[in-house]
Structure formats: C-alpha cells, structure tokens
C-alpha cells in the first residue's frame, strides 16, 4: 500500500479522542500503509503527554495511537525542503511555526497530502497538498474510489 497522507498533530489528537466523529470516520476508510505521522508530530504529542495531569493514561493513549499510525523519521531531503520553505516564507514576511515548517517539509519530501485542521498556517507553503477532515469529512458520494476529495462534486 502506498503512503498517501501525513497527519498533523491536531488530527492525531482528534483520532485519539474519537472526536470529531467525522475525522475518525475518514481515518477508518484508510488501509494500513496509507497514513503516517512525522516524528515531529510524534514529538509534539509526547510534549502534550509531559504536560498532562494524567500522564500514565496519556502515555497509553499515545502508544496505542503510534501502534495504529506509523511514525516516520526524517532524512536529508526533508532538511533541504525545510530550508527552502523557511527561506521563501521569511522573504514573503509570512512565516509559520518551526514545527509546522518541519511537518510541511516532511509532507512535501514524501509527496503526500498533509491532513490538518490548521489550513491557514499550511496554506502559506507553496506546493503543499492539504486536506482538512474536519471541514471536508469523508462522504462516499463526493470521494473517488481511492478516498480523495472530489472538488467537482
């Protein structure tokens, strides 16, 4: 199965909390190997665990999530993309958060769609394909057979 989606931190949180239900429903349409998270997202999630008042429970939830959604490491190609994106955004005077830069670079290097509920931030990154499963929930009547959102419907 070919990787199609890289999940942003907020989408991983929604999946782990089973809400909003539209996000979980969309996630359940995918097969093993079609979705992953960046090690940067994984780090952000562990940061959340470290701040939790119910740390042991939060750790278990994150371990279960990482068992369902593979965590991908980054290589030099991601670093190159990061440098390009950061330079372009700084020139335009419209920077984004550092972790978001890394996540965007990872998605671009992998040539996959980034799934996020933070479209305004990632829309600044040229060439980045973005989907929002909160505002564009899965509906079989408007998705093609591969699950891609069909804007013509």
For each residue, the residues with C-beta under 8 A, 3 or more apart:
1: 31 32 33 34
2: 33 34
3: 6 33 34 35 36 110 112
4: 30 34 35 112 113 146 147
5: 30 34 35 36 112 113 114 115 131
6: 3 35 36 37 38 72 103 106 107 110 112 113 114 115
7: 11 12 15 35 36 37 41 69 115 116
8: 11 12 41 103 114 115 116 117 118 122
9: 12 13 41 44 45 99 103
10: 13 14 116 117 118
11: 7 8 14 15 23 115 116 117 133
12: 7 8 9 15 16 37 41 45 65 69
13: 9 10 16 17 45 48
14: 10 11 17 19 20 23 24 117 133 134
15: 7 11 12 18 23 24 27 65 68 69
16: 12 13 61 62 64 65
17: 13 14
18: 15 21 24
19: 14 23 24
20: 14 23 24 134
21: 18 24 25
22: 25 26 133 134 137 138
23: 11 14 15 19 20 26 27 133 134 137
24: 14 15 18 19 20 21 27 28
25: 21 22 28 29 137 138
26: 22 23 29 30 133 137 138 147
27: 15 23 24 30 35 133
28: 24 25
29: 25 26 138 147
30: 4 5 26 27 34 35 147
31: 1 34
32: 1
33: 1 2 3
34: 1 2 3 4 5 30 31
35: 3 4 5 6 7 27 30 69 115
36: 3 5 6 7 69 70 71 72
37: 6 7 12 41 42 66 69 70 71 72
38: 6 41 42 71 72 74 102 103 106 107
39: 42 43 71 72 73 74
40: 43 44 74 99 102 103 106
41: 7 8 9 12 37 38 44 45 71 103
42: 37 38 39 45 46 66 71
43: 39 40 46 47 99
44: 9 40 41 47 48 99
45: 9 12 13 41 42 48 49 62 65
46: 42 43 49 50 62
47: 43 44 50 51
48: 13 44 45 51 52 58
49: 45 46 52 55 58 59 62
50: 46 47 55
51: 47 48
52: 48 49 55 57 58
53:
54: 57 58
55: 49 50 52 58 59
56: 59 60
57: 52 54 60 61
58: 48 49 52 54 55 61 62
59: 49 55 56 62 63
60: 56 57 63 64
61: 16 57 58 64 65
62: 16 45 46 49 58 59 65 66
63: 59 60 66 67
64: 16 60 61 67 68
65: 12 15 16 45 61 62 68 69
66: 37 42 62 63 69 70 71
67: 63 64
68: 15 64 65
69: 7 12 15 35 36 37 65 66
70: 36 37 66
71: 36 37 38 39 41 42 66
72: 6 36 37 38 39 106 110
73: 39
74: 38 39 40 78 79 102 105 106 109
75: 78 79 109
76: 79 80
77: 80 81 109
78: 74 75 81 82 102 105 106 109
79: 74 75 76 82 83 105
80: 76 77 83 84 109
81: 77 78 84 85 104 105 106 108 109
82: 78 79 85 86 101 102 105
83: 79 80 86 87
84: 80 81 87 88 105
85: 81 82 88 89 101 104 105 108 125 126
86: 82 83 89 90 95 101
87: 83 84 90 91
88: 84 85 91 92 126
89: 85 86 92 94 95 96 101 124 125
90: 86 87 93 95
91: 87 88
92: 88 89 124
93: 90
94: 89 124
95: 86 89 90
96: 89 100 101 104 121 122 124 125
97: 100 101 121
98: 101 102
99: 9 40 43 44 102 103
100: 96 97 103 104 118 121 122
101: 82 85 86 89 96 97 98 104 105
102: 38 40 74 78 82 98 99 105 106
103: 6 8 9 38 40 41 99 100 106 107 114
104: 81 85 96 100 101 107 108 114 122 125 128
105: 74 78 79 81 82 84 85 101 102 108 109
106: 6 38 40 72 74 78 81 102 103 109 110
107: 6 38 103 104 110 112 113 114 128 129
108: 81 85 104 105 111 125 127 128
109: 74 75 77 78 80 81 105 106
110: 3 6 72 106 107
111: 108
112: 3 4 5 6 107 129
113: 4 5 6 107 129 130 131
114: 5 6 8 103 104 107 122 128 129 130 131
115: 5 6 7 8 11 35 130 131 132 133
116: 7 8 10 11 119 121 122 130 131 132
117: 8 10 11 14 132 133 134 135
118: 8 10 100 121 122
119: 116 122 123 130 132 135
120: 123
121: 96 97 100 116 118 124
122: 8 96 100 104 114 116 118 119 125 128 130
123: 119 120 130
124: 89 92 94 96 121
125: 85 89 96 104 108 122 128
126: 85 88
127: 108
128: 104 107 108 114 122 125
129: 107 112 113 114
130: 113 114 115 116 119 122 123
131: 5 113 114 115 116 136 149
132: 115 116 117 119 135 136
133: 11 14 22 23 26 27 115 117 136 137 138
134: 14 20 22 23 117 137
135: 117 119 132
136: 131 132 133 149
137: 22 23 25 26 133 134
138: 22 25 26 29 133 143 147
139: 142 143
140: 143
141: 153
142: 139 149 150 153
143: 138 139 140 147 148 149 150
144: 147 148 150
145:
146: 4
147: 4 26 29 30 138 143 144
148: 143 144
149: 131 136 142 143
150: 142 143 144 153
151:
152:
153: 141 142 150
